[in-house]
Amino acid sequence: QVQLVESGGGLVQAGDSLRLSCAASGRTFRSLHMAWFRQAPGKEREFVAAITWSGTNTKYLDFVKGRFTISRDNAKNTVYLQMNSLESADTAAYYCAAVTRWSTIVATKSQEYDYWGQGTQVTVSS
């Protein structure tokens, strides 16, 4: 089992930045492929960003490319999502996800992930 706890969400204005954190426990963090998804009210959950176990490969939703950066600190068992130049369209609940996966191919589908956090709300006012 893997437990994931997100933090860092909040209410910000358009153009501001936030950094989300996801702390993992219960399994060797280094074996985990990590991702962020988000879900806005009335919409389906969508992929935002993911990073392979080594941190070598990352992938992003086109809409956030150049604004968001996913990273991981294996010493702290934590994955981060740095979000810059936030827009109202980024308003959503953000979820951290994990799966034990040694592949260097980035997983972008929610069904590929076995473990999920409870989510943290990000609200961007325009």
Secondary structure, 3 states (H helix, E strand, C coil): CCEEEEECCEEEECCCCEEEEEEEECCCHHHEEEEEEEECCCCCCEEEEEECCCCCCEEECHHHCCCEEEEEECCCCEEEEEECCCCHHHCEEEEEEEEECCCCCCCCCHHHCCEECCCEEEEEEC
